[in-house]
Amino acid sequence: MDLDNPVLRLCQDGMRAEAEGRPADARTLFRRAWDGSGDDYEACVAAHYLARQQDDPEEILRWNREALARADKVGDERVAAFYPSLHVGVALAYERLGDPDRAREAFARAREHLPVLPSGEYGDLLRAVVTEGLARLGGPQR
């Protein structure tokens, strides 16, 4: 993350606030990042983190879909690693909203993007969430 970028720095500070158990501060920082975003890349990152701070599945879905739309507009390697997480966020929101078909579809889309993730804890976690989500919803496991 380019911490010379003020929007990305706000997101970094928000992640630190999350890790320290200060969700209200995290939400404020992510909202400031969103409000200050000047291009689709910055908006994608800010929306991605705002989605994580929502309690209402409709809002989780809205922010993840916003981040996906912005990622699609960016369309380069800067956002490639966001896609699995964004699609998982959409899938989990649809699942909470009682829409297993759309949840399954979003998990399948996440699975398509898994190869871009590096090995390690983060990638392993997302791969497990996708596999478990598809198993839970009766989707293909391949």
Residue pairs with C-beta under 8 A, 6 or more apart in sequence:
1 8
1 11
1 12
2 8
3 9
3 12
5 42
6 36
7 33
7 36
7 37
7 38
7 42
7 45
7 46
8 33
8 42
8 45
10 29
10 30
10 32
10 33
10 36
10 46
11 29
11 30
11 33
11 45
11 46
11 49
13 29
14 25
14 26
14 27
14 28
14 29
14 30
14 33
14 49
15 26
15 49
17 23
17 25
17 26
17 29
18 26
18 52
18 53
23 53
26 49
26 53
27 50
27 53
30 46
30 49
30 50
30 53
31 50
33 42
33 45
33 46
33 49
34 43
34 46
34 47
34 50
36 42
36 46
37 43
37 45
37 46
40 70
40 71
40 73
40 74
41 70
41 74
41 78
41 79
43 66
43 67
43 70
44 67
44 70
44 71
44 74
44 79
44 82
45 67
45 82
47 63
47 64
47 66
47 67
47 70
48 63
48 64
48 67
48 82
48 85
48 86
48 89
50 63
51 59
51 60
51 63
51 64
51 66
51 67
51 86
51 89
52 89
54 60
54 63
57 92
57 93
57 96
57 97
58 93
58 97
60 89
60 92
60 93
60 96
61 89
61 90
61 93
61 94
61 97
63 89
64 86
64 89
64 90
64 93
65 90
67 82
67 86
68 83
68 86
68 87
68 90
71 79
71 82
71 83
71 86
80 113
80 116
81 116
81 117
81 118
83 109
83 110
83 113
83 116
84 110
84 113
84 114
84 116
84 117
84 126
84 130
85 110
85 126
86 110
87 106
87 107
87 109
87 110
87 113
88 106
88 107
88 110
88 126
88 129
88 130
88 133
90 102
90 106
90 109
91 102
91 103
91 104
91 105
91 106
91 107
91 110
91 133
92 103
92 133
94 100
94 102
94 103
94 106
95 103
95 133
95 137
100 137
103 133
103 137
104 133
104 134
104 137
104 138
104 139
107 130
107 133
107 134
107 137
107 139
108 134
108 139
108 140
110 126
110 130
110 133
111 130
111 134
111 142
114 123
114 126
114 127
114 130
117 123
117 126
117 127
131 141
133 139
134 140
134 141
135 141
